[in-house]
């Protein structure tokens, strides 16, 4: 496995203690200047140049003259530290999909091709790495300490950072990147994740306001798919996204002027009268509050806790068209997963099964084939689409599989079963011939996703 050189070689000679020292000076001066957010970077560069110039004069006075190339690198390193991710910034190359950091000196990069390569160290010590993470957390209004050892935050480029300290031998950091933030359904067809028949079906389902659960394993593409489906929501609708950390970024696309984006909020270090961290706003509370805001539908980035209750409530009592993602291995497994989550919050299995049968219309399952261990790549695709058609035998929801994967072909083809929601799909432009004609050959012109 090859070592991946990410930083330019001269940057390895930087004294990172000087970078941190001058960064703190720049942050203090920038805060004192009270510059509006929109102009902080421009003002920051001016402050960095003056700060480094003063440092150079100090070095000259002490008998050493830093090279101009060194001061340029120093200025860029300080800028990255103040406004971006410091030594982590250079890891965010266009071809890097995920970053895994095990302590200060062990970095692994998962490339978009599926290849796993070694990256450079990101700090001179574990203590320094923790200090940098704490700086990033404070800049985002979050905290990281022995009493609060977990950090989850959105990065400026839309990536998601998760860090753990104190409960592991060494600091652990994972950065998950979403490289297809503007992908449309048509893009996913080109990439081979959807067949034209599936794209036509799911597009009509969104327009027909079917409640959709997108499920799959980790890194299977759930966020990318639900983001592309959300792009099909008519622009005149008022709807919302609710997430633990911003990840969908649909509001940044400016395609839906009435979209409301919610994010849960961590509490502070003080404990309120209710025993919770002061100022904390949970995803469950956000979903429940959103139901009072005249929304046509709601998208929950990932259902994994108490938000399952208001999410199912929104699906069963609203106008339809809500969506969420869920970790599950198949459509039946998704149902069982929802039942387990409901059970954690006092809903009995028989009530949960009936609730799901009346709330969820479609379950879309994504799969990822990872052949990187044998020299291949990774392929993500929709492998199954199932429709819930009320209660079935044994007190469980009845499930009809409408599209199903076939052997070693990375696509799902129609099973021939007519969907119960066929009238609604027809009214929203779906040609039922897609289900009768079966698989349509697809030119893989866009490469794997």
C-alpha positions in Angstrom: 0.0 0.0 0.0 1.6 3.3 -1.1 2.2 6.3 1.0 0.1 9.2 -0.4 1.9 12.5 -0.4 -0.7 15.2 0.2 1.2 18.2 1.5 3.9 19.8 -0.6 7.3 18.7 0.6 8.4 22.2 1.8 5.4 22.4 4.1 6.8 19.5 6.1 9.5 22.0 7.3 7.0 24.4 8.9 7.2 24.9 12.6 3.6 24.2 13.6 4.1 25.6 17.0 4.7 29.0 15.3 1.6 28.4 13.2 -0.5 27.9 16.3 1.1 30.8 18.1 0.5 33.2 15.2 -3.0 31.8 14.6 -4.0 32.7 18.1 -2.7 36.3 17.5 -4.7 36.5 14.3 -7.9 35.2 15.9 -7.7 37.8 18.7 -7.0 40.7 16.3 -9.8 39.5 13.9 -12.3 39.3 16.8 -11.3 42.8 18.0 -11.8 44.2 14.5 -15.5 43.2 14.5 -15.6 42.7 10.8 -18.9 41.4 9.3 -18.9 37.6 8.5 -18.9 38.3 4.7 -15.6 40.2 4.9 -13.7 38.2 7.5 -11.6 36.2 5.1 -10.4 39.3 3.2 -9.7 41.1 6.5 -8.1 37.9 7.9 -5.6 37.8 5.0 -4.5 41.4 5.8 -4.1 40.6 9.5 -2.1 37.4 8.7 0.2 39.3 6.3 0.9 41.9 9.0 1.3 39.4 11.8 3.8 37.3 9.7 5.6 40.4 8.7 6.1 41.3 12.4 7.2 37.8 13.1 9.8 38.0 10.3 11.2 41.2 11.8 11.6 39.5 15.1 13.5 36.6 13.5 15.8 39.1 11.6 16.4 40.9 14.9 17.4 37.6 16.5 19.9 36.8 13.6 17.9 34.7 11.1 16.1 35.6 8.0 13.2 33.3 6.9 13.1 32.7 3.1 10.2 34.3 1.3 9.0 30.9 0.2 8.8 29.9 3.9 6.8 33.0 4.9 4.4 32.3 2.0 3.8 28.8 3.3 3.5 30.1 6.8 0.8 32.6 5.7 -1.2 29.8 4.0 -0.9 27.5 6.9 -2.2 30.2 9.3 -5.1 31.0 6.9 -6.0 27.3 6.8 -5.8 27.1 10.5 -8.0 30.1 11.1 -10.6 29.7 8.3 -10.4 26.0 7.3 -9.1 22.8 8.9 -5.5 23.5 9.6 -3.3 20.5 8.8 -6.4 18.5 7.9 -7.2 20.9 5.0 -4.8 19.4 2.5 -6.4 15.9 2.9 -9.6 17.2 1.3 -8.5 16.4 -2.2 -11.2 16.0 -4.9 -10.7 12.3 -5.2 -10.8 11.6 -1.4 -14.1 10.2 -0.2 -13.5 9.4 3.5 -10.6 10.2 5.9 -9.8 8.1 9.0 -7.4 9.4 11.6 -6.0 7.2 14.4 -3.9 9.5 16.5 -1.6 12.2 15.3 0.5 10.0 13.0 -1.8 7.5 11.3 -4.1 8.6 8.5 -6.0 6.5 6.0 -7.7 7.9 2.9 -10.5 6.1 1.1 -10.4 7.3 -2.5 -13.4 7.6 -4.7 -12.1 4.7 -6.7 -12.3 2.5 -3.6 -8.6 2.4 -3.0 -7.3 2.8 0.5 -4.1 4.7 0.8 -1.9 6.0 3.6 -1.8 9.7 4.3 0.6 11.9 6.3 0.5 12.7 10.0 -1.8 15.5 11.0 -0.2 16.7 14.2 3.1 16.4 16.1 1.4 14.7 19.1 -2.0 13.4 20.1 -2.3 16.3 22.5 -1.8 18.7 19.6 -4.4 16.9 17.6 -6.9 17.2 20.4 -6.1 20.9 20.8 -6.8 21.5 17.0 -10.1 19.6 17.3 -11.1 21.7 20.3 -10.3 24.9 18.2 -12.5 23.6 15.4 -15.2 22.8 17.8 -15.1 26.2 19.5 -15.2 27.9 16.1 -18.4 26.0 15.3 -20.0 26.7 18.7 -19.5 23.2 20.0 -17.3 21.7 22.6 -14.8 18.8 23.0 -13.4 17.8 26.4 -13.0 14.9 28.7 -16.5 15.6 30.1 -17.8 15.9 26.5 -15.6 13.5 24.6 -17.6 13.3 21.3 -17.7 15.9 18.5 -20.0 15.8 15.5 -20.0 18.8 13.2 -20.4 20.0 9.6 -17.3 21.3 7.8 -17.3 24.3 5.5 -17.3 22.1 2.3 -20.3 20.1 3.5 -18.3 17.2 4.8 -19.1 15.7 8.2 -16.5 15.3 11.0 -16.9 12.9 13.9 -14.3 12.8 16.6 -13.9 10.8 19.9 -11.4 11.4 22.7 -10.9 10.2 26.2 -12.9 6.9 25.7 -10.3 5.6 23.2 -6.6 5.1 23.7 -5.8 7.6 21.0 -8.0 10.4 19.4 -10.1 9.1 16.6 -11.4 11.3 13.7 -13.5 10.4 10.7 -14.3 12.8 7.9 -17.1 11.7 5.6 -17.4 13.6 2.4 -20.3 13.9 -0.1 -18.8 14.3 -3.5 -22.1 14.3 -5.4 -23.9 17.1 -3.5 -25.6 18.3 -6.7 -26.4 14.9 -8.2 -29.8 14.7 -9.9 -31.8 11.5 -10.7 -30.5 11.8 -14.3 -26.9 11.8 -12.9 -27.6 8.7 -11.0 -28.9 7.0 -14.1 -25.7 8.0 -15.9 -23.6 6.6 -13.0 -25.5 3.3 -13.1 -27.0 3.7 -9.6 -30.6 3.8 -11.2 -32.0 2.2 -14.3 -34.2 4.5 -16.4 -37.3 2.5 -15.3 -36.4 3.1 -11.6 -35.7 6.8 -12.2 -39.1 7.2 -13.9 -40.8 5.2 -11.1 -39.2 7.1 -8.2 -39.7 10.5 -9.8 -43.4 9.8 -10.2 -43.5 8.5 -6.6 -42.0 11.8 -5.3 -44.5 13.9 -7.3 -47.3 11.6 -6.1 -46.2 12.4 -2.5 -45.5 8.8 -1.5 -43.8 8.4 1.9 -40.4 6.9 1.1 -37.8 5.3 3.4 -34.3 5.0 1.8 -32.3 2.3 3.5 -28.9 0.6 3.1 -25.6 0.0 4.7 -22.9 2.5 5.6 -21.6 4.4 2.6 -24.1 2.9 0.3 -25.3 6.3 -1.0 -28.5 6.9 1.0 -27.8 10.6 1.4 -27.0 11.1 -2.3 -30.2 9.3 -3.4 -32.5 11.2 -1.0 -30.9 14.4 -2.0 -31.5 13.7 -5.7 -35.1 12.7 -5.0 -35.7 15.9 -3.0 -34.6 17.8 -6.1 -37.8 16.6 -7.7 -40.1 18.3 -5.1 -42.0 21.1 -6.9 -40.4 24.5 -6.1 -43.6 26.1 -4.9 -44.0 23.6 -2.0 -43.1 24.6 1.6 -41.2 21.7 3.2 -38.3 21.1 5.6 -35.2 19.0 6.2 -34.3 17.9 9.8 -30.9 16.6 10.5 -28.6 15.9 13.5 -25.8 17.7 11.5 -26.3 19.5 8.2 -25.6 17.0 5.5 -28.2 17.3 2.8 -27.4 21.0 2.0 -30.5 21.3 -0.2 -31.0 24.9 0.9 -27.6 25.9 -0.6 -28.8 24.8 -4.1 -31.4 27.5 -4.0 -33.9 25.4 -6.0 -36.6 25.5 -3.4 -37.3 29.1 -2.1 -39.7 27.8 0.6 -37.4 25.1 2.0 -36.7 25.3 5.8 -33.5 23.5 7.0 -33.4 22.4 10.6 -30.4 21.2 12.6 -30.3 19.7 16.1 -28.3 21.7 18.6 -26.0 20.4 21.3 -26.4 21.9 24.8 -23.7 23.7 26.8 -21.8 22.4 29.8 -24.5 23.5 32.3 -27.3 21.1 33.1 -30.9 22.4 33.1 -33.7 21.7 35.5 -34.9 18.9 33.3 -31.5 17.1 33.6 -30.5 17.9 30.0 -27.7 20.1 28.8 -28.8 23.7 28.8 -29.8 24.9 25.3 -30.0 21.4 23.8 -32.5 20.9 21.0 -33.0 17.3 19.9 -33.9 16.0 16.5 -37.1 14.6 18.0 -38.1 18.1 19.1 -37.2 19.6 15.7 -39.3 17.1 13.8 -42.2 17.6 16.2 -42.0 21.4 16.0 -41.8 21.3 12.2 -45.2 19.7 12.1 -46.7 23.0 13.3 -45.1 25.1 10.5 -47.5 24.5 7.6 -45.1 22.2 5.8 -46.2 19.9 2.9 -43.6 17.3 3.7 -40.4 16.7 5.8 -37.1 15.0 5.1 -35.2 13.5 8.0 -31.6 13.0 7.1 -31.2 9.8 9.2 -33.6 8.1 11.6 -31.7 6.5 14.4 -33.3 7.5 17.7 -36.4 9.1 19.3 -37.1 11.1 16.1 -38.7 7.9 14.7 -41.9 8.8 16.6 -42.6 12.2 15.2 -41.3 11.0 11.8 -43.9 8.3 11.6 -46.5 10.7 12.9 -45.6 13.1 10.1 -45.9 10.3 7.5 -49.2 9.0 8.8 -51.0 12.3 9.5 -49.5 14.7 6.9 -50.1 15.3 3.3 -47.6 12.6 2.3 -44.3 12.9 0.5 -42.0 12.7 3.5 -38.7 10.9 3.3 -36.0 9.6 5.6 -32.9 7.4 5.5 -32.3 4.4 7.7 -29.6 1.8 8.2 -31.0 -1.5 7.2 -30.1 -4.5 5.0 -33.4 -4.9 3.1 -37.0 -3.7 3.0 -38.1 -6.3 5.7 -35.1 -5.4 7.8 -36.0 -1.7 7.5 -39.5 -2.5 8.9 -37.9 -4.4 11.8 -35.4 -1.6 12.4 -38.3 0.9 12.7 -40.1 -1.4 15.1 -37.0 -1.7 17.3 -36.6 2.1 17.4 -40.2 2.6 18.3 -39.9 0.0 21.1 -37.1 2.0 22.7 -39.6 4.8 23.3 -42.5 2.9 24.6 -44.4 1.8 21.4 -45.3 -1.9 21.5 -44.4 -4.0 18.4 -48.1 -4.6 17.4 -48.8 -0.9 17.5 -45.5 -0.1 15.7 -46.3 -2.6 12.9 -49.7 -1.1 12.3 -48.3 2.4 12.4 -45.6 1.6 9.8 -48.2 -0.1 7.6 -50.2 3.0 7.5 -47.4 5.5 7.3 -44.7 4.2 4.9 -45.5 3.7 1.2 -42.2 2.7 -0.4 -38.9 1.3 0.9 -35.9 1.9 -1.5 -32.8 -0.3 -0.6 -29.3 0.7 -1.8 -26.4 -1.7 -2.0 -22.7 -1.2 -2.4 -20.5 -3.8 -4.0 -16.9 -3.3 -2.8 -14.4 -5.2 -4.8 -11.4 -3.1 -3.9 -9.8 -6.0 -2.0 -9.5 -7.9 -5.3 -8.3 -5.0 -7.4 -11.8 -3.8 -8.4 -13.8 -0.7 -7.5 -17.0 0.1 -5.5 -20.4 0.1 -7.1 -23.5 1.7 -5.5 -26.9 1.0 -6.9 -30.6 0.6 -5.9 -31.1 -3.1 -5.5 -34.7 -3.3 -4.3 -37.9 -1.2 -4.2 -40.7 -2.5 -2.1 -44.2 -1.2 -1.5 -46.1 -1.6 1.8 -49.7 -2.5 1.1 -51.3 -2.5 4.5 -51.2 -5.2 7.1 -50.4 -8.8 6.2 -50.3 -12.1 8.0 -48.8 -12.4 11.4 -49.6 -8.9 12.3 -46.8 -7.5 10.2 -47.0 -5.1 7.2 -47.5 -6.7 3.8 -44.6 -6.0 1.4 -44.7 -6.3 -2.4 -41.3 -6.2 -4.1 -41.7 -4.0 -7.2 -38.0 -4.0 -8.3 -35.4 -6.6 -7.4 -31.7 -7.1 -8.1 -30.7 -9.9 -10.4 -27.6 -12.0 -9.7 -24.3 -10.3 -10.6 -25.9 -7.4 -12.4 -25.8 -4.2 -10.4 -29.3 -3.0 -11.0 -32.9 -3.7 -9.9 -35.4 -4.8 -12.6 -39.2 -4.9 -12.4 -40.7 -8.0 -10.9 -44.0 -7.7 -12.8 -46.1 -6.9 -9.7 -48.3 -3.9 -10.2 -48.0 -1.3 -7.5 -51.0 -0.5 -5.4 -50.3 3.2 -5.9 -50.5 2.8 -9.7 -53.3 5.3 -10.2 -51.4 8.0 -8.3 -48.3 7.3 -10.3 -50.1 7.5 -13.6 -51.6 10.8 -12.7 -48.1 12.1 -12.1 -46.7 11.0 -15.5 -45.5 7.5 -14.9 -45.8 5.1 -17.9 -46.8 1.7 -16.6 -45.0 0.3 -19.6 -41.7 0.6 -17.7 -43.0 -2.2 -15.4 -44.2 -4.3 -18.3 -41.2 -4.0 -20.7 -38.7 -4.9 -18.0 -35.0 -4.0 -18.1 -33.8 -1.4 -20.6 -30.1 -1.6 -21.6 -28.2 1.1 -20.0 -24.9 2.5 -21.4 -22.5 2.9 -18.5 -21.0 6.1 -19.8 -20.5 7.8 -16.5 -18.4 5.3 -14.6 -19.2 3.8 -11.2 -20.5 5.8 -8.3 
